[in-house]
Amino acid sequence: MSHTLFIHNKSPHNQEFEVHGWNNNHNIVVQRHERAKIATQDGSSGANIAIHDSHEGEQAEITKKGFTGNDFFEISNITGAGGNMTIMHVGDPATMKGHPTFMQALNKAWQHADQRTKDGIRKSLHLDSAEKIVRMDATKDNSHLETFVRTFDDQSYVGVGAWNGKAGDSRDNIQVIQHPPI
């Protein structure tokens, strides 16, 4: 059975997404304030990753009808961030995951961080001339950045969770829970 994945770009600019697992693994550009559709199949898995300045950012990871017949999905900042991404089953806000104001929260936390924290994460942040963060590198590459992001984000997958025999962080592991099928 096939289904449709909708990507709704709520930002005031066009947004490119790297698509894995569907759309013949071709990137897609979603016009500002528009929606795009991607056909998916039951039993398939994939990801849509926002591209910022040619770098991977936040990503939606999806398994259609996973191990127990339900869809699994999460929002991850493991590869970075540059925007705000959420995911949910169509028409069911109770299933929403992700931090809808991630970049705003990141900037607020940065403004209030002490100098030691800033020194530990500055190399992983890209700021504009007004010292506003416009892009964040992968949390998996900077443990200080992962710790920092955890101070304000418990709505997305931040670091490396249960993987390869390691327990991972319980806050990440809880992000990967099943929801009723679409």
TAHU-V104093 format. One record per pair of residues at least 4 apart in sequence whose C-alpha atoms are under 7 Angstrom apart, sorted by the first residue. I is the first residue (numbers start at 1). GAP is how many residues later the second one is. D is the distance in whole Angstrom. If there is no record, write none. Layout:
BEGIN
{{I,GAP,D} {I,GAP,D}}
END
This chain:
BEGIN
{{1,40,6} {1,41,6} {2,37,7} {2,38,5} {2,39,4} {2,40,6} {3,36,6} {3,37,5} {3,38,6} {4,33,6} {4,34,6} {4,35,5} {4,36,6} {5,32,6} {5,33,5} {5,34,6} {5,35,7} {6,29,7} {6,30,6} {6,31,5} {6,32,6} {7,28,5} {7,29,5} {7,30,6} {8,26,6} {8,27,4} {8,28,7} {9,21,6} {9,22,7} {9,23,6} {9,24,5} {9,25,6} {9,26,6} {10,22,6} {10,23,5} {11,21,6} {11,22,6} {12,20,5} {12,21,7} {13,19,5} {14,15,7} {14,16,6} {14,17,4} {14,18,5} {15,14,6} {15,15,5} {15,16,7} {16,11,7} {16,12,6} {16,13,4} {16,14,6} {16,34,6} {16,35,6} {17,10,6} {17,11,5} {17,12,6} {17,31,6} {17,32,5} {17,33,5} {17,34,6} {18,8,7} {18,9,4} {18,10,7} {18,30,6} {18,31,5} {18,32,6} {18,33,7} {19,4,7} {19,6,5} {19,7,6} {19,8,5} {19,28,6} {19,29,5} {19,30,7} {20,5,5} {20,26,5} {20,27,5} {20,28,6} {21,4,6} {21,24,6} {21,25,4} {21,26,7} {22,18,6} {22,24,7} {23,15,6} {30,4,6} {30,5,7} {30,6,6} {41,23,7} {42,22,5} {42,23,6} {43,20,7} {43,21,5} {43,22,5} {43,23,6} {44,19,6} {44,20,5} {45,17,6} {45,18,4} {45,19,6} {46,15,6} {46,16,5} {46,17,7} {47,12,7} {47,13,5} {47,14,4} {47,15,6} {48,11,6} {48,12,5} {48,13,7} {49,7,6} {49,8,6} {49,9,6} {49,10,4} {49,11,6} {50,6,6} {50,7,5} {50,8,6} {50,9,6} {51,4,5} {51,5,5} {51,6,6} {52,4,6} {52,5,6} {52,30,6} {56,23,6} {56,24,6} {57,20,7} {57,22,6} {57,23,4} {57,24,4} {57,25,6} {58,18,6} {58,19,5} {58,21,7} {58,22,6} {58,23,5} {58,27,7} {59,16,6} {59,17,5} {59,18,7} {60,14,6} {60,15,5} {60,16,6} {60,27,7} {61,12,5} {61,13,5} {61,14,6} {62,10,6} {62,11,4} {62,12,7} {63,8,6} {63,9,5} {63,10,6} {64,7,5} {64,8,7} {65,4,4} {65,5,4} {65,6,4} {65,116,7} {66,4,5} {66,5,6} {66,6,6} {70,108,6} {70,109,6} {70,110,6} {70,111,5} {71,107,6} {71,108,6} {71,109,7} {71,110,5} {72,104,7} {72,105,7} {72,106,5} {72,107,7} {73,103,7} {74,23,6} {74,82,7} {74,83,7} {74,101,6} {74,102,6} {75,11,7} {75,12,7} {75,22,6} {75,23,5} {75,81,5} {75,82,6} {76,80,6} {76,81,4} {76,82,6} {77,4,6} {77,61,7} {77,62,7} {77,80,6} {77,81,5} {78,60,5} {78,61,5} {78,62,6} {78,80,6} {78,81,6} {79,58,7} {79,59,4} {79,60,7} {80,56,5} {80,57,4} {80,58,4} {80,59,6} {81,54,6} {81,55,5} {81,56,7} {82,21,7} {82,52,6} {82,53,4} {82,54,6} {83,20,6} {84,15,7} {84,16,5} {84,17,6} {84,18,5} {84,19,6} {85,13,6} {85,14,7} {85,15,6} {86,10,7} {86,11,6} {86,12,4} {86,13,6} {86,14,6} {87,9,5} {87,10,5} {87,11,7} {88,4,7} {88,5,6} {88,7,5} {88,8,4} {88,9,6} {89,6,6} {89,93,6} {95,84,7} {97,58,6} {97,59,7} {98,57,5} {98,58,5} {99,54,7} {99,56,5} {99,57,6} {101,4,6} {102,4,6} {103,4,6} {104,4,6} {105,4,6} {105,47,7} {106,4,6} {107,4,6} {107,25,6} {107,26,6} {108,4,6} {109,4,6} {113,4,6} {113,5,6} {114,4,6} {115,4,6} {116,4,6} {117,4,6} {118,4,6} {120,24,6} {121,4,7} {121,23,6} {121,24,5} {124,12,6} {124,13,5} {125,8,7} {125,10,6} {125,11,5} {125,12,6} {126,7,6} {126,8,6} {126,9,5} {126,10,6} {127,4,5} {127,5,5} {127,6,4} {127,7,6} {128,4,5} {128,5,6} {128,6,7} {139,4,7} {139,6,6} {139,7,5} {139,19,7} {139,20,6} {140,6,7} {140,19,6} {140,20,7} {142,4,6} {143,4,6} {144,4,6} {145,4,6} {146,4,6} {146,12,7} {146,13,6} {147,4,7} {149,4,6} {150,4,7} {154,17,7} {156,19,7} {157,15,5} {157,18,6} {158,14,6} {159,13,7} {160,8,6} {161,6,7} {161,7,4} {161,8,5} {161,11,5} {161,12,6} {162,4,5} {162,5,5} {162,6,4} {162,11,6} {163,4,7} {163,5,7} {169,4,6} {170,4,6} {171,4,7}}
END
